[in-house]
């Protein structure tokens, strides 16, 4: 088999792993109402349960980068996917809220070691000119995971129940871990192929080995790192809170939708991600000629789009809800794709895993705070039999606008390589 064909097989298997990451991340949305009833929880506790995934995920991004650069990305992905599988099964078997929160935390711990090692492996297997496009495709595959966490999961949990669904996904995660271990290799040389010609984004620097602590300090001391981190934190606090948890209850309680109808609408956010990631990566290279300008314009558009949801919360016709979810996610995909590429270009190739891991903390820290914060905010308005009012959701969405505006301001401060 040629090196080119094998490199795409490696990408494909890692892409399947990334599908699982998004599935586990967003699965509570269509099951939230059932979980709250089953475990007898309110909005604030449900927010903590769902966000329990994000705390270990965010914390593990520093070890993810360090382990990718030292222990090896293939080994990291395989081992930690097994941990995610155990967490998924434990979540399905949870008998109380405490067990469910702990299980979600284990899932987050496991899938935390997929994205950063994957980016490291792609850096080794593909040339720089292919990296932007493959990053876009990878984010699109994340959208496939988001889609499976919407409509397919809604049907599966209706046919069985949310517990059985999580146990089944646990077994699927084990199978994927096995294929990563058997097929994926960290570098082409490990399969007897030639190394890929890839250069550091900072060619003026002397190419010497960079220690783990030295690389960590190099990233966090860089003033160019922080605007991107703040932008990721604030924008994800909104998008992952809506898409990953509260979008489901909002549609069911305000519009009276069934679980499958809710899944169908939320799946449009997944489709927006699938389509938006490669389109936006192409636009950043051929139209905008500036990744920063694409981020700024997309975030401004997202602010105005989310304003419609905040001020006309219960007045959308159903077809418009489909369109809104698609466009909002389509815009967000652009920010995700070009953001990671900007970070990759800022720092030397030797610490690509460390830099990506550090910036990857930001969006999941945002989600970890955003999901329970919105649950607490909704609870402050009171509920009737666990159902929140249109006014409560409207106020919560208006609060989200502050976060998006902050992300816009941070994006203006980003400096990309010329």
N, C-alpha and C positions, 0 to 999 in steps of 0.2 A: 504494500500500500504506500502511495506517495505521502510525503510529509504534509502537503497541503490538505489532502483528504483526511489524514489522521488529525490534523489540527482542528478541523471542523467537527470531527467526532468528539474531541475533547470539549470543544465549545458547546456542543449539543447536550452532552451529559451534565456539564456544569449549568447549562441553561435550565435543564429540568430541575436541578437542585434549587435554582433561584425561583422557579415557579412555586415550589413548596414553601419558600421563605414568605412570599407574598400571601399564599393561601393561609398559612398559620397566622400571619399578621392581621389579616382582615376578616377571618372567619367569624368572630363574634357578632358582626353587624346583623346578619340575617337570623342569627340564633339568639340575639340579646333578650328578646321578649320571653322566649321559652326558658332561657337560663335564669332570668330574674324570677319567673314564676316557680321554677323547679327548686331553686336554692333560696327562694324567699328573700330577695335583696331589693334595695332601692337603687336610684340612679347613681348616687355617689359611690356605693359599694361596687356596683356593676362597672363603673369607670375604673375603680382600683383593680378589679379582677381582670378587665381587658388590658389595662395598661401594665399589669404585672409582667407581661411579655417584654415591654420596652425597657424597663430598668436594667435587667441583666444584659439585654441586647446592647444598650448604650454603653454600659460599663465595659462590656467585652470588646468594644471596638479598638481600645488601646492594645490589649493582649492579642486581638485578631491581627493587627498590623505587625506587631512584634513577632508573633508565632509564624505568620506568613513569611517574614523575612529570615527566620531562623529555623524553626521546627519543620517547616515545609507546608505549603498550601494544600496539597493533596491529602496528606495525613490529617491536617486540621479539619478539612471538610468532612472526610469520612467518619472520623471519630465523633465529631460534634453532631452530625446528623443522627447518629444512633441515640445520643442524648435527647435530641428533639423528639425522636420517635417515642422514647419512654415517657416524656412529658405529655405528648398528645394522648397516649393511652391512659395515663394517670388522670388527665383532665376529664376524659370520658367516664372514668370510674369514680370521680370525686363525689363524696356524699355530703359535703358541706362546703361553705364558702372558703374556709381556710385552706382546705385541700385543693380546691379549684384554683385559688390564687397561687399557691405553691407550684401547681402543675403548669400553669401558664408561664410562670417564671422559668421553669425548667425548659419549656419549649423555646422561650426567648433566648436562653443561654445557648441552646443547641444550634439554632439557625443563625445566631450571631456570627458564626464562623463560616459563612458561605460567601457573602458578597466580596469582602476584602480579599480573601485568598483567591477567589475567582478572578478578580481584577489583576492580581499578581501573576496568575498563570497566563492570562491573556497577554500581559506585558511580555512574557517570555516566549509565547508561541506566535505572536503576530507583530508585524511591523507597525510603527507609529501611525502611518497613514490609514491603516485598517482599524486602529484602536477606537477612533471616534464612532465609526459606523457600527462596530461590534458592541460598543457600549450602548448605543441606541437600540440595537436588537435585544441586548440583554435586559434593558429596562422594559422593552416590549414584552419579553417573556415574563417579567414580573407582572405585567398587565394580564397575561394569561392566567397567572396564579390568582390575581384579583378577581378575574372573571369566574374561575372555578369556585372561589369563595362566595360568589353571589348566586347566580341562577342554579348551577349544578348542585351546590351545597344546600340550597333551599329545597330543591326536589329530594335530595338524598335524606335530609333531616325530616322532611315530611313523610317519606316512605318508611324510614326507620325511626330514628330520633337523633337529637344532637349528640348524645353519648355514643351511640354506635358509630356515628359518622366520624367522630374523633378517633375512635379505636381503629377503624379501617384505615384512616389516613396515617396512623402510626405505623401500620404494617407496610404501607406504600413507601413511607420515609425510610424504613429499613432497607427495602429493595434498592432505592436510589443510592443509599450509602454504599451498598455492595458494589454497584456499577462504578461509582466514583473510584473506589479502591482498586478495582480490577482494571480499569481502562485508562483513567486519567494519569498523566505524569506531569511533574512540575516543570520540566524543560524538555525540549526536543532531544537533547543529548541523551536523556534517560531511555529513549526509544531508538537510539542509534542514528538520529537525524542531525543535520547541521544546525548550529545555533542561528537564531534569527538576528538579522542586522537591525539593532534597535539602539538608538542613542539617547543619552540623557537630555532632558529638556533644558538643561543648563550646561551647555558644552564648554563654557569658559571655566567651569570648576574642574579641579584635578580629580580624576576618577580613582579615588582611593576607597577602601572599605570604610563604611560608616557604622560605628557601634550603635547598639540599641538605644542607650540613653542619649548619645549624641544626636541620633536621628530624631528622637522624641523632642529634645530641646530645640533642635533646628526648626521643627515645624511650629511648636507653640510660641516661640519667640518671634516668628515672622509676622509683621503687621499685615501682610497680605492674606494670612490664613483666616483672621477673625471676622472680616465682613462676610465671607462665604459661610462660616459657621453660624453666625447670627441669622443670616438669611435663611439657611436650611432649618434652623431651630424654629423660627417664627412661622414660616410657611407650612412646615410639616405639622406644627401644633394645631393648625386648622384643617389641613387636608386629611391627615391620618385620623384625626378625631372624628371628622364627618364620615369619611369613607370606611374607617375601621370599626366604628361603633355606633355613633348617634344618628347617622343617616338612616339606618334601618328603623329604629323606634320612631324617628321623625315621620317617615313615610307611612308607617303603620298607624300611628296615633293621630296625625293631623289629616291624612288623606284616607284613612281607613282601608289601607291596602292589605292584602294577604301576604304571607311570607314569600310566595313565588312571585307575586307582582313586585314586591319590594326588591327581590333579588334581580328581577329583570331590569329595573331602573338603575340599581347600583352597578349592574354589569356594564352599563354604558360608561361608567368611569373607568372600568377595566379596558373597554374597547378604546376609549380616548387615550389611555396610556399606551396600548398596543400600537395604535396608529401614530400617536403624537411623537413617541420617542425617535423612530427613524426619520420622520418628516422633519422634526425640529433639528436633529443632528445634521441633516442635509441643508436646511435653511441656514444654520449657523456657519456652515462651510462655504456655501455658494451664493447666498443672498445677503445676509447681514454682514458677513466678513468680520463679525465681532460677536463672540460668545456673550460678553457682558451685555451688549445692547439687546440681544435676544432675551436674556434673563430679565432685564429691567422692563422691557415692553410687555413681556408675558405676565409679570407680576402686577403691573399697572392694570392690564386687562382683567386679571383675576380679581383684583380689588373691586372693579366696577361690576363684574359678574356676580360676585358674592354679595354685593350691595343689594342686588335684586332679590336674592333669597332672604336677606335680612329685613327688607322693608315691605316685601310682598309675600310673606312667609306662607300663608295659607291660600293664596290667590292664584297660584300657578295652575294653568290647565295641564293635565297629565302629559300630553305630548311634549310640552315645554320642559317638564322635569327630565324627560329622556335627553333632550337636547342640552339642557343645562349641565347635567352630569357629564356628558361627553365632552363638551367644550371646556369645562373647568379642568378636567383631568388632562385633556389635550394640551392645554397651556402649561399645566404643571409639569408635564413630561419634558418639555423643553428646558425648564430650569434644572431638573434633575440631571439630564444628560450632559448639558454643557457645564454644569457646576462641577461634576466629578472630573471632567476633562481639564478644566481650568486648574484645579488642584493638582492634577497629575503633571501639568506643564510647569507649575511653579517650582517644584522640588526635584532633586536628582532622582534618577531611576532607582538607585540603590535603596531609597527609602520610600518607594512608591506605596508599598503596603502600609507603612506607618502613617504616611500623610493621609491616605484614603481612610484608614481606620479612625484617625482622630477626627476628621471632618464628618465621618459617618456617625459619630456620637450625637451630633447636633440634632438631626431630624427626629431621632428616636427619643432623645431627651425631651424634645418638644411634644411628641405624642404622649410620652409618659406623664407629662404635666397636664397636657390639654384634655385628655379623656376624662380623668377624675375631676378636673376643674369644671368642665362643662356639666358633668353629672351633679356636682355639688351646687352649681349655679341653677340648674333646673330644679333640684330639690328645694332650693330656697323659695321658689314660687309655689310650692306645694303640688300635690297630685291627687287625682281621684282614682283609686284602685290601680295605682302605678302608671296612670296616663297623665302626661303633661299637656298643658294648654298651648294653643297657638301663640299666645302672648309670651309664654315662657321660652318657647323655641325662638321666637323673633328677637327677644332680648339677648339670648345666648349668641345668636348669629351676629347681632350688632357688635357684641363684645369681640367676636372673632375678627371684625374689620380692623380693630386696633393692631392685632398681630400682623395682618397682611400689610397694612400701611408701614409697619416697622420693617417688614421684609423688603418692601420697595426701597426704603431709605438705606438699608444695609447694602442692597444690590448696587446702588449708585456708587458706593465706596469701593467696590471690587476693582482690583487692578489685574488685568490679564497680561500675559507675555505678548510683546509686540511681534 
